[in-house]
């Protein structure tokens, strides 16, 4: 059986293929090949008919003599340029999630917070046609954008993907049987609110991995995982990628880099009735809740309560994240979703 989307990843360029054109300065332009159309810049144009039928990795010269390299965009290229309603999970973090959560072919994976579908596509690639990815998204417009983005990349709807609009806590028990999910990936504002339902869905030994933006979220998730006593001791990290400039003897780090995008925290489901081993590390001063009475040092404010502000509302704005305007979302939906499917 041919894997979903593989026919669009190899062979000569065909009508409907997305092609990435790179000019001599490294600027990239993504086009969808359509007979009779032209790709224009302020310096000449190339006809789509010239590109159709040519092998991947060909070069073309426009009417002004500018040469372009034509390649099919990789998944990492596509997710950085596709229409988005919510911030995407960067390829460097999606790769970490697939590897560190051990997403394997045939796995049943639950994803919450589908956003624009960037991570969903990496998960679908990993589980294959024999697996299952169930994605939950509270916003119907975000779900529509994600489905359209995935369809544009794979060339068709992926048979392993189910997108459910609704709240994970309410909908997950209706979608899966208890103890049958292999992996859970949470990309949401308050993943600790879902730990009970996630624990019920995960098989013993199953992996839970959360993607959060701030240290306050990271601390809250870790503490709630420990309190639940249903998971192993969590591990947290972030991935920072720094590119290198390679030109003759000028071999050095690039001035710009992909720095912090988010934190990842991972844990595994314990067998039912199992008590997690006691922590051997000595906790720092102020670790335990003091109900506002100060830490062990006398008068020192409790560090845990500072990192976990219980009385503040968890929202994108409070965490410093920009939120797309309703007008932009409506425009995106009109651009990527056919009228008959809205």
Secondary structure, 3 states (H helix, E strand, C coil): CCCCCHHHCCCCCCCCCEEEEECCCCCEEEEECCCCCEEECCCCEEEHHHHCCCCCCEEEECCCCCEEEEECCCHHHHHHHCCCCCCCCCHHHHHHHHHHCCCCCCCEEEEECCCCCHHHHHHHHHHCCCCEEEEEECCHHHHHHHHHHHHHHHCCCCCCEEEEECCHHHHHHHHCCCCCEEEEEECCCCHHHHHHHHHHHEEEEEEEEEEECCHHHHHHHHHHHHHHCCECCCEEECCCECCEEEECCEEEECCCCECCCCEEEEEEECCCCCCCCCCCCCCCCCCCCCCCCCCCCCCCCCHHHHHCCCCCCCCCCCCCCCCCCHHHHHHHHHHHCCHHHC
